């Protein structure tokens, strides 16, 4: 899976005026060897690599990072699917002026099919930053829609994520959206 985040990060400048940076964050990719793979369950793990591709220092780490990913998805029911993704990554190279990284992310996945291609969803990412002793635990509930156009299937979703626990500078509210 490849993730290329487009982000907006707001922060106060030295005079207290809030400004924002927009752009591409660090690209993250992982591969998974699925040791269980059938219509009812997928379980696997594999290597992870993050590249320092952010268009602004505020949007990324400035570091190359490597680590591991573990994924599990259970689809026994046509109505409810659930699972999770756990990743860990730490820096091994990059901008020497930037802090080293060491973080884990836990992403619970939950989907409830409403019918006719509409579904409720949640895929918040809980981040535990060991290098900076901070964490961010949002909860999420969004909506998605599957649309078929000819032979092409589109998955569109919008998912507000609200932080219920956090330590350090973290977002209080995020909007996660996508088109597959």
LUMLUM-473768 format. One record per residue: x, y, z of N, C-alpha, C in turn; residue in one letter. Coordinates in pm, whole numbers, padded with zeros to 5 digits, always signed. Layout:
XYZXYZXYZa/...
This chain:
+00085-00117+00000+00000+00000+00000+00089+00122+00000x/+00055+00216-00081+00128+00342-00089+00037+00453-00038x/+00089+00537+00051+00015+00653+00101+00094+00778+00068x/+00029+00873+00004+00089+01002-00029-00002+01111+00026x/+00019+01153+00152-00074+01245+00218-00062+01389+00167x/-00177+01449+00145-00186+01592+00119-00241+01655+00246x/-00166+01746+00306-00202+01795+00439-00202+01947+00446x/-00274+01996+00546-00267+02135+00588-00233+02135+00736x/-00125+02204+00771-00081+02213+00910-00084+02359+00951x/-00163+02391+01054-00172+02528+01104-00083+02541+01227x/-00018+02656+01241+00067+02680+01357+00082+02830+01377x/+00102+02873+01503+00122+03017+01530+00267+03056+01500x/+00284+03174+01440+00421+03224+01419+00469+03294+01546x/+00586+03357+01542+00644+03418+01662+00560+03532+01718x/+00474+03594+01635+00388+03702+01684+00251+03651+01731x/+00230+03517+01723+00103+03460+01767-00001+03451+01658x/+00031+03496+01537-00063+03488+01425-00057+03348+01366x/-00174+03285+01348-00179+03150+01294-00166+03154+01143x/-00076+03071+01092-00061+03054+00948-00064+02905+00918x/-00065+02871+00792-00077+02729+00755+00018+02695+00641x/+00057+02570+00639+00136+02513+00530+00053+02404+00467x/+00048+02400+00335-00027+02300+00259+00069+02228+00165x/+00045+02099+00144+00126+02029+00045+00136+01881+00071x/+00231+01820+00002+00256+01677+00011+00337+01645+00135x/+00298+01540+00205+00375+01492+00320+00471+01383+00277x/+00525+01310+00373+00616+01200+00343+00538+01082+00285x/+00591+01023+00179+00528+00906+00117+00568+00782+00195x/+00470+00696+00220+00488+00575+00300+00438+00457+00218x/+00516+00349+00213+00474+00229+00139+00509+00105+00222x/+00421+00006+00219+00454-00122+00281+00401-00235+00196x/+00467-00348+00207+00423-00470+00141+00388-00572+00247x/+00293-00659+00217+00249-00757+00316+00251-00896+00255x/+00319-00988+00322+00307-01130+00289+00188-01182+00369x/+00082-01221+00299-00040-01266+00366-00032-01414+00394x/-00013-01451+00520-00006-01592+00556-00145-01651+00577x/-00247-01567+00585-00387-01610+00575-00450-01521+00470x/-00508-01582+00369-00571-01504+00262-00685-01587+00203x/-00807-01554+00245-00925-01621+00192-01039-01521+00194x/-01156-01554+00141-01266-01457+00137-01311-01405+00273x/-01282-01478+00381-01328-01437+00513-01222-01368+00598x/-01094-01380+00562-00989-01321+00646-00861-01301+00566x/-00793-01192+00599-00659-01165+00546-00573-01125+00665x/-00460-01192+00680-00365-01160+00786-00225-01167+00727x/-00148-01062+00746-00013-01062+00690+00077-00959+00754x/+00204-00966+00715+00300-00867+00763+00412-00852+00662x/+00486-00739+00675+00595-00717+00583+00668-00587+00611x/+00763-00552+00523+00846-00433+00543+00773-00303+00509x/+00821-00194+00569+00766-00061+00548+00881+00035+00517x/+00858+00130+00427+00956+00233+00395+00884+00367+00384x/+00940+00470+00447+00886+00606+00435+00996+00695+00376x/+00960+00772+00275+01055+00860+00206+01026+01005+00243x/+01131+01086+00261+01113+01227+00300+01076+01314+00180x/+00950+01306+00138+00902+01374+00017+00822+01500+00047x/+00811+01541+00172+00727+01655+00209+00773+01782+00137x/+00675+01861+00094+00704+01986+00023+00739+02100+00117x/+00724+02079+00248+00761+02179+00349+00803+02103+00475x/+00898+02159+00551+00944+02093+00673+00830+02064+00770x/+00728+02148+00775+00616+02128+00868+00530+02008+00830x/+00544+01958+00708+00458+01850+00659+00523+01713+00662x/+00649+01705+00704+00715+01575+00705+00833+01572+00800x/+00898+01457+00806+01005+01434+00904+01143+01474+00854x/+01164+01479+00722+01297+01503+00669+01387+01382+00681x/+01332+01266+00713+01409+01144+00737+01357+01027+00654x/+01450+00943+00610+01415+00811+00557+01385+00724+00678x/+01279+00642+00667+01238+00558+00778+01208+00416+00729x/+01242+00319+00810+01211+00180+00779+01141+00116+00896x/+01070+00008+00869+01000-00060+00977+00921-00179+00930x/+00814-00210+01003+00730-00326+00977+00583-00288+00978x/+00504-00369+00908+00359-00352+00907+00292-00487+00932x/+00183-00487+01009+00101-00605+01033-00043-00567+01002x/-00112-00648+00922-00249-00617+00883-00338-00740+00904x/-00461-00716+00949-00561-00823+00963-00698-00764+00930x/-00772-00831+00843-00908-00789+00808-00998-00912+00810x/-01110-00902+00882-01205-01011+00894-01333-00971+00819x/-01377-01057+00726-01494-01028+00641-01592-01145+00642x/-01618-01202+00757-01708-01317+00765-01854-01280+00738x/-01890-01155+00764-02027-01108+00748-02036-01017+00626x/-02145-01026+00550-02163-00932+00440-02202-00791+00488x/-02232-00776+00616-02276-00648+00671-02166-00578+00750x/-02091-00652+00830-01988-00594+00917-01852-00653+00883x/-01756-00564+00858-01617-00605+00838-01532-00525+00936x/-01422-00585+00984-01338-00517+01082-01195-00571+01072x/-01105-00499+01135-00967-00543+01136-00877-00433+01188x/-00752-00438+01144-00659-00337+01190-00527-00342+01115x/-00456-00234+01125-00323-00221+01069-00234-00164+01179x/-00121-00229+01205-00024-00182+01303+00109-00165+01231x/+00167-00046+01242+00298-00021+01181+00394+00036+01284x/+00521+00014+01260+00627+00075+01339+00734+00120+01241x/+00787+00241+01263+00893+00291+01176+00987+00380+01255x/+01115+00375+01216+01219+00456+01279+01313+00508+01171x/+01370+00625+01196+01458+00687+01096+01593+00617+01091x/+01651+00614+00969+01784+00558+00952+01874+00649+00869x/+01820+00754+00809+01899+00848+00729+01814+00972+00705x/+01878+01078+00653+01804+01198+00620+01870+01323+00673x/+01793+01429+00681+01840+01561+00722+01893+01555+00866x/+02023+01580+00883+02084+01572+01017+02035+01682+01111x/+01976+01788+01056+01922+01896+01140+01784+01864+01196x/+01723+01754+01151+01588+01717+01195+01597+01607+01301x/+01496+01602+01388+01492+01500+01493+01476+01361+01433x/+01535+01261+01501+01514+01123+01462+01369+01084+01490x/+01323+00981+01422+01185+00935+01440+01185+00793+01495x/+01081+00762+01570+01054+00629+01622+00908+00629+01661x/+00822+00575+01575+00680+00581+01604+00607+00456+01562x/+00497+00432+01630+00406+00324+01596+00270+00386+01563x/+00198+00320+01474+00063+00363+01440-00029+00240+01446x/-00143+00258+01510-00244+00153+01520-00368+00209+01451x/-00417+00136+01351-00534+00182+01276-00645+00078+01282x/-00741+00094+01374-00856+00005+01372-00938+00032+01246x/-00995-00073+01190-01077-00060+01069-01214-00120+01099x/-01320-00045+01072-01454-00099+01094-01548-00041+00989x/-01631-00132+00931-01722-00097+00822-01857-00164+00847x/-01965-00089+00821-02101-00139+00838-02177-00108+00710x/-02212-00212+00635-02278-00197+00506-02426-00162+00526x/-02470-00052+00463-02609-00007+00473-02694-00052+00355x/-02629-00095+00247-02701-00138+00127-02689-00037+00015x/-02707-00085-00107-02700-00002-00228-02568+00073-00239x/-02460+00012-00191-02327+00071-00203-02292+00173-00096x/-02381+00200-00003-02355+00298+00102-02310+00224+00228x/-02212+00281+00298-02162+00217+00419-02112+00321+00519x/-02114+00283+00646-02051+00361+00753-01911+00305+00773x/-01818+00389+00813-01679+00344+00822-01603+00418+00930x/-01494+00358+00969-01398+00423+01057-01261+00363+01033x/-01162+00448+01019-01023+00405+01001-00929+00508+01062x/-00952+00546+01189-00865+00646+01251-00725+00589+01271x/-00626+00675+01276-00489+00630+01299-00443+00683+01434x/-00414+00591+01525-00362+00625+01658-00210+00625+01649x/-00148+00740+01673-00003+00755+01657+00063+00765+01794x/+00168+00686+01812+00247+00686+01934+00391+00721+01896x/+00431+00845+01926+00563+00896+01889+00657+00877+02008x/+00736+00770+02003+00826+00737+02115+00942+00835+02125x/+00986+00892+02013+01099+00985+02014+01064+01115+02084x/+00938+01158+02077+00896+01285+02136+00798+01269+02251x/+00777+01146+02299+00686+01118+02409+00549+01184+02388x/+00492+01162+02269+00359+01216+02241+00272+01108+02177x/+00142+01131+02179+00048+01038+02118-00076+01113+02074x/-00152+01049+01987-00274+01108+01931-00370+00992+01903x/-00485+00994+01970-00582+00886+01956-00717+00947+01915x/-00745+00948+01783-00876+00995+01738-00976+00880+01726x/-01104+00913+01729-01213+00821+01695-01279+00876+01570x/-01342+00787+01495-01395+00831+01366-01524+00759+01332x/-01610+00830+01261-01729+00770+01201-01759+00850+01075x/-01750+00781+00963-01772+00847+00834-01869+00767+00750x/-01885+00813+00627-01976+00750+00533-01902+00730+00400x/-01935+00621+00333-01875+00593+00203-01981+00550+00104x/-01945+00557-00025-02037+00517-00131-01957+00449-00241x/-02005+00333-00283-01948+00262-00397-02033+00297-00519x/-01967+00341-00626-02036+00379-00749-01972+00304-00865x/-02054+00239-00946-02004+00168-01064-02036+00251-01187x/-01932+00279-01267-01947+00352-01393-01887+00265-01503x/-01974+00195-01577-01925+00100-01677-01854-00015-01607x/-01728-00040-01644-01650-00146-01581-01566-00096-01465x/-01577+00033-01431-01496+00092-01326-01579+00110-01199x/-01520+00070-01087-01585+00083-00957-01511+00190-00877x/-01583+00290-00828-01527+00398-00747-01574+00382-00602x/-01483+00406-00509-01515+00406-00367-01484+00547-00317x/-01587+00621-00277-01570+00757-00226-01608+00760-00079x/-01530+00831+00004-01563+00836+00146-01521+00968+00208x/-01589+01000+00316-01563+01120+00397-01576+01077+00543x/-01471+01105+00620-01467+01054+00757-01407+01156+00854x/-01491+01225+00931-01438+01313+01036-01373+01228+01146x/-01260+01277+01198-01188+01209+01305-01161+01310+01415x/-01210+01279+01536-01197+01370+01650-01103+01308+01754x/-01006+01385+01800-00908+01336+01897-00970+01326+02036x/-00971+01205+02092-01025+01187+02227-00915+01187+02333x/-00791+01151+02294-00676+01155+02384-00556+01203+02305x/-00477+01291+02366-00355+01335+02298-00258+01395+02396x/-00132+01386+02361-00025+01452+02436+00071+01508+02333x/+00110+01634+02351+00194+01701+02253+00106+01779+02157x/+00168+01841+02060+00095+01919+01961+00034+01823+01860x/-00098+01813+01862-00169+01719+01777-00297+01785+01726x/-00349+01739+01612-00476+01794+01564-00593+01750+01652x/-00689+01838+01674-00809+01805+01749-00914+01742+01657x/-00923+01792+01534-01019+01742+01437-00951+01729+01301x/-00973+01614+01237-00921+01592+01102-01036+01543+01015x/-01026+01568+00887-01122+01513+00790-01043+01423+00696x/-01077+01294+00698-01011+01194+00616-01105+01166+00499x/-01056+01183+00379-01140+01162+00261-01058+01090+00154x/-01127+01023+00066-01055+00952-00039-01143+00909-00152x/-01078+00878-00263-01142+00821-00382-01051+00708-00429x/-01107+00589-00438-01031+00473-00491-01098+00428-00620x/
